[in-house]
Amino acid sequence: MLEHLWESLMSFIKGAFLWLLGLLLVGVGVWQYPTLKQQLQPMQENARDNALELGISAKQVALLIDKAEPGVPDTFGWANDLRSALETHSLPRSRENVCAMIAVVDQESSFRANPAIPGLGEKSVQAIVRKLEGIPLVGSVANSSAQTLLERYPTPEDNYLAQIRRAKTERDLDLLYRDIMATLLQSKGGTVLRDSQIVRDLTEGMNEIDTIGSMQVAVSFAVRVEEERLKRTLTLEEVWGIRNRMYTRKGGMEYGALLLLGYASGYAQKIHRFADFNAGRYASRNAAFQAVVTELLGRKLATDGDLLSYGADGNPTAVVSNSEQAINDAVAKYRLGLSAAKVRTDLLQEKVFSFNDTATYRAIVGQYRKLKGKDAPYAIIPGIVLQSEKASRILTTEKFATTVDGRYQRCMAESL
């Protein structure tokens, strides 16, 4: 009997101990919960952020490419390079960014790094002859004209003119032009001339192939990016190296991703990024600004997205553009208190986001709001007609943007 009582007592003590221990643990848990939650939250957020950074997988990207353009060779290779292009510029590999890239690549090249263009060589002959005529070295080498140079070199049997006519891709024409220029430079100074910035700018300015690769990115944009990165002017050889890289699948998309997605825009819809890709950064915002000025003055103003006049080198000139004059007229009409010099200073920021914060921008959109009782439009598609030796038909920025946006919307709607 004593043994039975002892066992009962020990069982009670053991049960009570476990109950008290459980109660203690619950109490400690409740007491420490805020601290534990605070410690766990960053870990959870980091895990979530890491998942977002990874974005959609290469397999999913390849599937979207195949649905956008069936039959593309090596879709997995394209997918890996596309994701890598976004990662290079620290851009999220999100569904939105991936679909934006797919839409532009598909529109510009149907996923070919160096696409063939029907009739390109024959279409380009006169344009190349015309540009070579503007190079002083040509006459001194050929002793007559650019046409003669192309017919004599490198050999009469297989001259440059015949090679140009056989060209099927932009790269074919580009390499031919570079070979022609190398012949001219070698005959008149070789390395010394190649290292000259004046010669570099002249040579590049005369090159008929000014947009390159699967996303048709302007060479001038890529050169500017590299010069800003290196903080110096590139040599002609380095520019040609950039051109070579842009003809590769990965290189073309790296510069394309930066041009398309690598800037703050303020746009609510991707279609305006697509328009900017075609017409230049912030062209959609600037076109809307031109439309606002049109409303304030009651007279027609082109909505091309350029507020200043620009030279062949892409830099603003001292010439007062129609848009600049109209803005000054609106300032005077509504007594907005801005000098022409101040307006000019502000307009020099039209290619960057900070133009939104200038006195000129705020005054004009503020006057529109006061007059119309509603906010001014922030972005519209620029009204630009595009013509090129590489295109068989006349295109517009609106047509380009709406077509690419259609591809983008279909990509976003695809199931994965």
MOHU-V975501 format. One record per residue. N is the residue number from 0. RES is the residue in one small letter. D_LAST is the distance of its C-alpha to the last C-alpha in whole Angstrom. Layout:
n->[N | N]
res->[RES | RES]
d_last->[D_LAST | D_LAST]
This chain:
n->[0 | 1 | 2 | 3 | 4 | 5 | 6 | 7 | 8 | 9 | 10 | 11 | 12 | 13 | 14 | 15 | 16 | 17 | 18 | 19 | 20 | 21 | 22 | 23 | 24 | 25 | 26 | 27 | 28 | 29 | 30 | 31 | 32 | 33 | 34 | 35 | 36 | 37 | 38 | 39 | 40 | 41 | 42 | 43 | 44 | 45 | 46 | 47 | 48 | 49 | 50 | 51 | 52 | 53 | 54 | 55 | 56 | 57 | 58 | 59 | 60 | 61 | 62 | 63 | 64 | 65 | 66 | 67 | 68 | 69 | 70 | 71 | 72 | 73 | 74 | 75 | 76 | 77 | 78 | 79 | 80 | 81 | 82 | 83 | 84 | 85 | 86 | 87 | 88 | 89 | 90 | 91 | 92 | 93 | 94 | 95 | 96 | 97 | 98 | 99 | 100 | 101 | 102 | 103 | 104 | 105 | 106 | 107 | 108 | 109 | 110 | 111 | 112 | 113 | 114 | 115 | 116 | 117 | 118 | 119 | 120 | 121 | 122 | 123 | 124 | 125 | 126 | 127 | 128 | 129 | 130 | 131 | 132 | 133 | 134 | 135 | 136 | 137 | 138 | 139 | 140 | 141 | 142 | 143 | 144 | 145 | 146 | 147 | 148 | 149 | 150 | 151 | 152 | 153 | 154 | 155 | 156 | 157 | 158 | 159 | 160 | 161 | 162 | 163 | 164 | 165 | 166 | 167 | 168 | 169 | 170 | 171 | 172 | 173 | 174 | 175 | 176 | 177 | 178 | 179 | 180 | 181 | 182 | 183 | 184 | 185 | 186 | 187 | 188 | 189 | 190 | 191 | 192 | 193 | 194 | 195 | 196 | 197 | 198 | 199 | 200 | 201 | 202 | 203 | 204 | 205 | 206 | 207 | 208 | 209 | 210 | 211 | 212 | 213 | 214 | 215 | 216 | 217 | 218 | 219 | 220 | 221 | 222 | 223 | 224 | 225 | 226 | 227 | 228 | 229 | 230 | 231 | 232 | 233 | 234 | 235 | 236 | 237 | 238 | 239 | 240 | 241 | 242 | 243 | 244 | 245 | 246 | 247 | 248 | 249 | 250 | 251 | 252 | 253 | 254 | 255 | 256 | 257 | 258 | 259 | 260 | 261 | 262 | 263 | 264 | 265 | 266 | 267 | 268 | 269 | 270 | 271 | 272 | 273 | 274 | 275 | 276 | 277 | 278 | 279 | 280 | 281 | 282 | 283 | 284 | 285 | 286 | 287 | 288 | 289 | 290 | 291 | 292 | 293 | 294 | 295 | 296 | 297 | 298 | 299 | 300 | 301 | 302 | 303 | 304 | 305 | 306 | 307 | 308 | 309 | 310 | 311 | 312 | 313 | 314 | 315 | 316 | 317 | 318 | 319 | 320 | 321 | 322 | 323 | 324 | 325 | 326 | 327 | 328 | 329 | 330 | 331 | 332 | 333 | 334 | 335 | 336 | 337 | 338 | 339 | 340 | 341 | 342 | 343 | 344 | 345 | 346 | 347 | 348 | 349 | 350 | 351 | 352 | 353 | 354 | 355 | 356 | 357 | 358 | 359 | 360 | 361 | 362 | 363 | 364 | 365 | 366 | 367 | 368 | 369 | 370 | 371 | 372 | 373 | 374 | 375 | 376 | 377 | 378 | 379 | 380 | 381 | 382 | 383 | 384 | 385 | 386 | 387 | 388 | 389 | 390 | 391 | 392 | 393 | 394 | 395 | 396 | 397 | 398 | 399 | 400 | 401 | 402 | 403 | 404 | 405 | 406 | 407 | 408 | 409 | 410 | 411 | 412 | 413 | 414 | 415]
res->[m | l | e | h | l | w | e | s | l | m | s | f | i | k | g | a | f | l | w | l | l | g | l | l | l | v | g | v | g | v | w | q | y | p | t | l | k | q | q | l | q | p | m | q | e | n | a | r | d | n | a | l | e | l | g | i | s | a | k | q | v | a | l | l | i | d | k | a | e | p | g | v | p | d | t | f | g | w | a | n | d | l | r | s | a | l | e | t | h | s | l | p | r | s | r | e | n | v | c | a | m | i | a | v | v | d | q | e | s | s | f | r | a | n | p | a | i | p | g | l | g | e | k | s | v | q | a | i | v | r | k | l | e | g | i | p | l | v | g | s | v | a | n | s | s | a | q | t | l | l | e | r | y | p | t | p | e | d | n | y | l | a | q | i | r | r | a | k | t | e | r | d | l | d | l | l | y | r | d | i | m | a | t | l | l | q | s | k | g | g | t | v | l | r | d | s | q | i | v | r | d | l | t | e | g | m | n | e | i | d | t | i | g | s | m | q | v | a | v | s | f | a | v | r | v | e | e | e | r | l | k | r | t | l | t | l | e | e | v | w | g | i | r | n | r | m | y | t | r | k | g | g | m | e | y | g | a | l | l | l | l | g | y | a | s | g | y | a | q | k | i | h | r | f | a | d | f | n | a | g | r | y | a | s | r | n | a | a | f | q | a | v | v | t | e | l | l | g | r | k | l | a | t | d | g | d | l | l | s | y | g | a | d | g | n | p | t | a | v | v | s | n | s | e | q | a | i | n | d | a | v | a | k | y | r | l | g | l | s | a | a | k | v | r | t | d | l | l | q | e | k | v | f | s | f | n | d | t | a | t | y | r | a | i | v | g | q | y | r | k | l | k | g | k | d | a | p | y | a | i | i | p | g | i | v | l | q | s | e | k | a | s | r | i | l | t | t | e | k | f | a | t | t | v | d | g | r | y | q | r | c | m | a | e | s | l]
d_last->[73 | 73 | 70 | 68 | 69 | 68 | 65 | 64 | 64 | 62 | 59 | 60 | 60 | 57 | 55 | 56 | 55 | 51 | 51 | 53 | 50 | 47 | 49 | 49 | 46 | 44 | 47 | 46 | 42 | 42 | 45 | 42 | 39 | 39 | 40 | 37 | 34 | 35 | 35 | 32 | 30 | 30 | 28 | 26 | 25 | 25 | 22 | 20 | 21 | 20 | 17 | 17 | 18 | 16 | 13 | 10 | 10 | 12 | 10 | 7 | 9 | 11 | 8 | 8 | 12 | 12 | 11 | 13 | 16 | 16 | 18 | 18 | 20 | 19 | 15 | 15 | 19 | 17 | 14 | 17 | 20 | 17 | 17 | 20 | 22 | 20 | 21 | 25 | 25 | 24 | 21 | 18 | 15 | 13 | 10 | 14 | 16 | 13 | 13 | 16 | 17 | 15 | 17 | 20 | 20 | 19 | 22 | 24 | 24 | 21 | 20 | 24 | 26 | 29 | 29 | 31 | 33 | 35 | 39 | 38 | 41 | 44 | 43 | 43 | 47 | 48 | 46 | 47 | 51 | 51 | 49 | 51 | 55 | 54 | 54 | 58 | 58 | 57 | 60 | 62 | 60 | 60 | 64 | 63 | 59 | 55 | 56 | 58 | 56 | 53 | 56 | 58 | 55 | 54 | 56 | 57 | 56 | 52 | 52 | 50 | 50 | 49 | 46 | 45 | 45 | 43 | 40 | 37 | 35 | 35 | 36 | 38 | 40 | 40 | 41 | 44 | 45 | 45 | 47 | 49 | 50 | 50 | 53 | 55 | 54 | 56 | 59 | 59 | 59 | 56 | 54 | 56 | 55 | 51 | 52 | 53 | 50 | 52 | 51 | 48 | 47 | 49 | 47 | 44 | 45 | 46 | 43 | 41 | 38 | 37 | 33 | 31 | 28 | 25 | 25 | 28 | 29 | 33 | 35 | 37 | 34 | 34 | 37 | 38 | 35 | 37 | 40 | 39 | 38 | 41 | 43 | 45 | 45 | 44 | 46 | 45 | 44 | 42 | 40 | 40 | 38 | 36 | 35 | 35 | 32 | 30 | 30 | 28 | 24 | 24 | 27 | 26 | 23 | 25 | 27 | 25 | 23 | 26 | 27 | 24 | 23 | 26 | 28 | 29 | 29 | 29 | 27 | 25 | 23 | 21 | 23 | 26 | 25 | 24 | 28 | 29 | 27 | 29 | 32 | 33 | 32 | 33 | 34 | 32 | 34 | 37 | 37 | 37 | 40 | 42 | 41 | 42 | 45 | 46 | 46 | 48 | 51 | 50 | 50 | 47 | 46 | 43 | 39 | 39 | 37 | 40 | 43 | 45 | 47 | 45 | 47 | 46 | 45 | 43 | 45 | 47 | 50 | 53 | 53 | 52 | 49 | 49 | 47 | 49 | 52 | 50 | 49 | 53 | 54 | 52 | 53 | 56 | 56 | 55 | 57 | 54 | 56 | 54 | 56 | 55 | 55 | 52 | 50 | 50 | 49 | 46 | 45 | 45 | 42 | 40 | 37 | 36 | 35 | 38 | 40 | 39 | 41 | 44 | 47 | 47 | 43 | 44 | 47 | 46 | 43 | 45 | 48 | 45 | 44 | 48 | 48 | 45 | 45 | 41 | 39 | 39 | 36 | 34 | 32 | 32 | 31 | 34 | 36 | 36 | 37 | 36 | 38 | 38 | 39 | 36 | 35 | 36 | 36 | 36 | 33 | 33 | 31 | 30 | 29 | 27 | 25 | 24 | 23 | 21 | 20 | 19 | 16 | 15 | 15 | 13 | 10 | 10 | 9 | 7 | 4 | 0]
